[in-house]
Amino acid sequence: MDNLLYEIEQTDETAQDGSVILYRTAQGFQVKLEARPMGQDWNVSITGGEKPHIGAAALGTPYKKPDGTWSACASVLALPTHKEDALVRQAAILLAKRARHTVLVSCGIHTDNLTPEQIGIFVALTQAGMEALADMLEAKER
């Protein structure tokens, strides 16, 4: 769903230990992204809905290509019947590439009987949060 069709509310918090919590809210739905530093690496959890849980996890690692640009790859683990694998892979690659450090991302978003439009809202909220978090991690690296 195109996030231009509704306004996404943003709330960001940073703790003294460098941890970051981002909330993205729209249409009565909320996603929470928590990023905790582990040395130079990051442990990120993405939760939302009525039943937050761990449905999938991805480990992203950055690498420098021969032309000098940065990229990243990710390995994914997902529980049977869970659909968060695409989100954690996308987040792990984006965050590892931008932070230029290893990133572990876990995700579990669940609300019963969602429509495709409501699933789209959760996806858009998660992607908005991932982009904001990537900006924050990239800024810390500079």
C-alpha positions in Angstrom: 0.0 0.0 0.0 1.3 3.5 -0.9 2.1 5.2 2.4 1.2 8.6 0.8 -2.5 7.6 1.3 -2.2 8.1 5.0 -0.1 9.9 7.5 2.5 8.0 9.4 3.1 9.3 13.0 6.7 9.0 14.2 8.1 8.8 17.7 11.9 8.2 18.2 13.8 7.7 21.5 17.5 7.3 22.1 18.8 5.9 25.4 22.1 6.7 27.1 23.5 3.3 26.1 23.0 4.2 22.4 19.8 2.1 22.1 17.1 3.5 19.8 13.4 2.9 19.8 11.2 4.0 16.9 7.5 3.9 16.7 5.6 4.2 13.5 1.8 4.5 13.7 -1.0 4.9 11.1 -4.7 4.0 10.8 -4.7 2.6 14.4 -1.7 0.2 13.7 1.7 0.5 15.3 5.1 -1.0 14.6 8.0 -0.7 17.1 11.6 -1.0 16.1 14.2 -1.4 18.9 17.9 -1.3 18.0 20.5 -2.2 20.7 24.2 -1.8 20.1 26.4 -4.9 20.6 29.9 -3.4 20.3 29.9 -2.0 16.8 27.1 -4.4 15.7 23.3 -4.0 16.1 20.5 -6.2 17.4 17.2 -5.0 16.0 13.7 -6.2 16.9 10.6 -5.3 15.0 7.2 -5.9 16.7 3.7 -4.9 16.2 0.1 -6.0 16.3 -1.8 -7.7 19.0 0.6 -10.6 19.4 4.3 -9.5 19.1 6.5 -12.5 18.7 9.6 -13.9 16.9 8.5 -15.1 13.5 11.7 -14.7 11.5 15.3 -13.5 11.9 18.0 -12.4 9.5 21.7 -11.8 10.0 23.0 -9.1 7.7 26.7 -8.4 7.0 28.2 -5.6 5.0 31.0 -5.9 2.4 32.9 -3.6 0.2 32.7 -4.4 -3.5 35.8 -4.2 -5.8 34.6 -0.8 -7.1 34.7 0.5 -3.5 30.9 0.7 -3.0 29.2 -1.0 0.0 26.7 -3.8 -0.2 25.3 -6.4 2.2 24.0 -9.9 2.2 21.7 -11.7 4.7 20.9 -15.2 5.9 17.3 -15.8 7.1 15.6 -18.1 9.5 11.8 -18.3 9.6 9.2 -20.3 11.5 6.8 -22.4 9.5 3.7 -20.4 8.4 5.3 -17.1 9.3 5.6 -14.4 6.7 8.1 -12.0 8.2 11.1 -13.5 6.3 10.9 -10.9 3.5 10.8 -8.0 6.0 13.7 -9.2 8.1 15.9 -9.9 5.0 15.1 -6.4 3.6 15.9 -4.8 7.0 19.1 -6.8 7.6 20.5 -5.9 4.2 19.5 -2.2 4.4 20.8 -1.7 7.9 24.0 -3.6 7.5 24.8 -1.8 4.3 24.1 1.7 5.8 25.6 1.0 9.3 28.5 -0.9 7.8 28.4 -3.4 10.6 26.7 -6.7 11.3 23.0 -6.5 12.1 20.7 -9.1 13.5 17.0 -8.4 12.8 14.1 -10.3 14.4 10.5 -9.6 13.6 7.0 -10.7 14.7 3.9 -8.8 13.8 0.5 -10.4 14.2 -3.1 -9.3 14.4 -5.9 -11.8 13.6 -7.9 -11.5 10.4 -6.0 -8.7 8.7 -7.2 -7.6 5.3 -4.6 -7.2 2.5 -4.8 -3.4 2.9 -4.1 -3.7 6.7 -1.1 -5.9 5.9 0.1 -3.2 3.6 -0.1 -0.7 6.4 2.1 -2.8 8.6 4.6 -3.3 5.8 4.6 0.5 5.0 5.1 1.3 8.7 7.9 -1.3 9.0 9.7 0.1 5.9 9.3 3.7 7.1 10.9 2.7 10.4 13.7 0.8 8.7 14.6 3.8 6.6 14.6 6.1 9.6 16.7 3.6 11.6 19.1 3.2 8.7 19.5 7.0 8.6 20.3 7.0 12.3 22.8 4.2 12.2 24.5 5.7 9.1 24.8 9.0 10.9 26.4 7.3 13.9 29.0 5.7 11.6 30.2 9.0 10.2 
